[in-house]
Amino acid sequence: MTMQKDSNKSLSILVNQTAEHNWLRLEEVWSEGLAQLTPAQQQELKTVLGLSDYVAAQLCRHPEWINRLFAGELSLIERKNFDLELHEVLSSATTEEMAKASLRRFRNYQMVRLAWRDFLDYASLEASLLDLSALAEALVICARDWLYKDMCAQYGTPMDKEGNAQPLLILGMGKLGGRELNFSSDIDLIFTFPEHGETVGGRRSLDNQQFFIRMGQRLVNLLDQVTVDGFVFRVDMRLRPYGESGPLVVSFSGLEDYYQEQGRDWERYAMVKARALGPWSHFSDELHSLLRPFVYRRYIDFSAIESLRKMKQLIAQEVRRRHLTDNIKLGAGGIREVEFVVQSFQLIRGGREPALRQQSLFGAIDTLYSLGQFEYLAVDELKHSYLLLRRVENLLQAIDDKQTQTLPNNPLDWARLCHVLDMANEVDLRTHIEAAMSKIHRHFKATVGGEEGEEKAEHWTTQLWHVQDIDDAVALLAEQQIDDDKLCPMLSSWRETVTKRSIGPRGRETLDKLMPRLLEELINQQSPSAAFEPVSKVLEQILTRTTYLELLCENPGARQQLVSLCCASPWIAAQLAKFPMLLDELIDPSQLYDTTSIDDYPSELRQYMLRVPEDDMEQQMEALRQFKLSQQLKIAAADVTGVLPVMQVSDHLTFLAEAIIEQVVMQAWQQVSVRHGVPAHLEGSDTGFAVVGYGKLGGIELGYGSDLDLVFLCENKADNSQTNGERPIEVGHFYLKLAQRILHLFSTRTTSGELYEVDMRLRPSGASGLMVSEIERFGEYQANEAWTWEHQALVRSRFVFGDNSLAVKFSRIRAAILEKPRDKTELQKAVREMRQKMRDHLLKASDGMFDLKQSPGGIADIEFIAQYLVLANAHEYPELTIWSDNVRIFGVLAELELLPMMSAQHLTQTYCLLRDENHRLTLQQKAGLLPVLEVEEHAERVLNIYRAVLE
């Protein structure tokens, strides 16, 4: 059956041109099929091709869908079948890649159906939103179920203490929770599970939380990753407890504790729409019962109004800051204001009126009318205005499957909207939209009120900042029931110091505005005085830089981040005090915790360096340092808030360093070759030069403040060959100059300090050796002259930058050296003696303290175990030479049964634990020492393994 309700309307010239263009594209891949369609079907298809680029692109890829759509699948969309069909489709997927492809193809086909139906006005908006929500829910739940089965096969089934299987529950937030999802919306999710316990039936048991965090990470990837088939949905997990800094999945009890103790007003607002997705179960009931007391208060709660007003002010500021014009969601009278109006009533009265506790906005409006909270006219105006804006939003997004709420900036898209909405032209449609937004804003002001502008009431912290007498300040704190006897003397002393500083009238005025707001933030900390100390040190550095004081004054998020990060880490506080330009990173907390993806550091750095003139070497060096500092701050912020586990912290710090090494080498190359040309034998973009990383860089284990152990290699030089520039020099001399220039770029101190400290002592012949070794000479040295400890170092070496030909040669040399047969007794003796020499020389811990690196059973012992086992066994098992990091080396040793699985696991766990502690202590600006009692048990087991392996 073909529906032809609107396809006969004539298309505007612009839409018709687009339709013809897309028809020709389709003809190229499906001419026979097009010829078999009836004239009415051809006209309908042509209309849709003109109205939606997304539908056109999908049908050109999958023209076979067209016959299915005309065979009745446009009119018979049964939302309850999505789940059944998709489970069936996924049942044949045996790998994650197959599951990704199945999910994306199913999603794209159904979205084409829904878009086609929307553009030809075959269904009401409410039906479309319901269908989109049901489709999203089916995709999320089927992906979850497929993953759960796959992970249980791998790790066993997560159980509680009584032996009951534990599921992953997914809360759909926002419009997904309300079953009112847009065409191309993000989906906001929160993952949770009922009870702690561990998996049963796998090769090794996993803690339930670990199991579900891994599952959650895979699920986000399954849905969010862009493949050749596109994505399923962009997934936003930031509404979970503690936001991006919180664990990806928490238990029911963890959720309950968080919302009881720390839940904020905006989280209450968000939770109004929260709904457990998928088939309902007793777990879903339990989850909703647990959340209800947080969202709906037993009394009539007018405090919700003030919270919503503040949220609206923040959104208005954001709209102004981002210069959002024509935004039908966030602008005055936009979609968000309708949600505020309705949800304010739900929050205020939902505790007393169970009928208001529903996720659907349409349902809540009707309930408010039946309860006498809304007049009929208000309901009618709000509903019709909201429906128009949502219809426009949905069509805007269905044009190209883009998440947008901004009205078009081109005539074609206006023509498309006008065609579907039966409007004469852009002016006509704009008039309708503006009228709708005007009505909504009038109701918003009447309900929520609060025109933009700051609250005028003076906070008591203003008095605290200005009061001169310490006793009065103490009394003021006591009045507010704040028990901290150090804060007033500290504040008084600091104010005296500041008074003596010359900061100018504007600076003084800004400081007087900032301090009450900052004190408001500080008094919410566990120990306000302990928080004040590091924060005041940062302020001291920026007193004369009024723009930074204004930044903190005007930006609540930046103030909050400054306080929380300074409290979490003295190292971060010191970085901020030393390099105030890092305060810019605090402006947008979502950006601060959005650490650069591991693979993106090189491209991010290249983009960053484009801002700096190529010929300004000083600015280039400063830009490199600023990039490193700002990226390190992001990593540290993610580290102290628990967003990044230790392995990933090291990964990020290592790949950041690699990106900087690449940039430094390219800059040095540019600077030396401008004067002298390049070695004449080189072709294309080859440099004939390489950088090898040793130690922590080689092992992908860099910490904050780690130096770089580097070795420079070059291709073998022809005798007396020279460079090809105006001032030619001998090739060996060219590479020496290049190495010196690289070291200069790393070590020069600019305003932002040194880039990295570089250690070259692991090169052949150490400090007395050549700065750059020819690759063959390097191989000969390693084969004939190197000591055992140098071969140990080679285990942790890795090619980090240079030509592919050198990478291949280095890998061969490294493998050949590590695979040499060795006398195990002699090797044990040499490794043991080296370890003892190192301990005698470097271990300085006092009694009762444990040096994380050098104490018996510490990091160095674990590293020596790995290095010995590689050198002793690689001649029989070449796969031991693949990795340079200890964790994967232990994994391979366990697989090869050269190390008992339990020993490998213990060494890995202890290694990660000690490195985690080392990171933590660095961020606390403390030495790498812990009381022996805290690590005794771990260290003893490491020592037992060390003795078993090396003695």
Salt bridges, closest charged atoms under 4 A:
GLU20 OE2 - LYS46 NZ 3.42
ASP53 OD1 - ARG416 NH2 2.66
GLU64 OE2 - HIS62 ND1 3.49
GLU73 OE1 - ARG68 NH2 3.64
GLU78 OE1 - LYS80 NZ 3.01
ASP83 OD2 - HIS87 ND1 3.27
GLU96 OE1 - ARG218 NH2 2.66
GLU97 OE2 - LYS100 NZ 3.69
ASP121 OD2 - LYS5 NZ 3.92
ASP121 OD1 - ARG391 NH2 3.65
ASP131 OD1 - ARG79 NE 2.57
ASP131 OD2 - ARG117 NH2 2.59
GLU137 OE1 - ARG275 NH1 3.02
ASP145 OD2 - HIS87 NE2 2.96
ASP145 OD1 - ARG144 NE 3.01
ASP150 OD2 - ARG218 NH2 2.78
GLU180 OE1 - LYS273 NZ 3.51
ASP186 OD1 - ARG234 NE 3.11
ASP229 OD1 - ARG61 NH2 3.30
ASP229 OD1 - ARG105 NE 3.67
ASP236 OD2 - ARG238 NH2 2.70
GLU267 OE1 - ARG264 NE 3.16
ASP301 OD2 - ARG268 NH1 2.63
GLU306 OE1 - ARG309 NH1 2.75
GLU318 OE2 - ARG321 NH2 3.28
GLU318 OE2 - ARG322 NH1 3.33
ASP326 OD2 - ARG430 NH2 2.91
GLU337 OE2 - LYS312 NZ 3.15
GLU337 OE1 - HIS441 ND1 2.80
GLU339 OE2 - LYS175 NZ 2.78
GLU339 OE1 - ARG336 NE 3.30
ASP366 OD1 - LYS383 NZ 2.82
ASP380 OD1 - HIS384 ND1 3.06
GLU381 OE1 - ARG442 NH2 2.74
GLU381 OE1 - HIS443 NE2 2.87
GLU393 OE1 - ARG390 NE 2.91
ASP400 OD2 - LYS402 NZ 2.96
ASP401 OD2 - ARG107 NH1 2.83
ASP413 OD1 - ARG416 NH1 2.84
ASP422 OD1 - LYS9 NZ 2.85
GLU426 OE2 - ARG430 NE 3.06
ASP428 OD1 - HIS432 ND1 3.42
GLU454 OE1 - ARG517 NH2 3.31
GLU520 OE2 - HIS459 NE2 3.67
GLU533 OE2 - LYS537 NZ 3.73
GLU550 OE1 - ARG506 NH2 2.98
GLU658 OE2 - ARG798 NH1 2.65
GLU662 OE2 - ARG606 NH1 3.24
GLU701 OE1 - ARG796 NH1 2.84
GLU715 OE1 - LYS809 NZ 2.78
ASP759 OD2 - ARG761 NH2 2.60
GLU774 OE2 - LYS717 NZ 2.91
GLU785 OE2 - ARG777 NH2 3.01
GLU833 OE2 - LYS829 NZ 2.88
ASP861 OD1 - ARG835 NE 2.48
ASP861 OD1 - ARG839 NH2 2.78
GLU863 OE2 - ARG796 NH2 3.51
GLU876 OE2 - HIS875 NE2 3.73
ASP885 OD1 - ARG888 NE 3.00
GLU917 OE1 - ARG920 NH2 2.48
GLU940 OE2 - ARG947 NH1 3.81
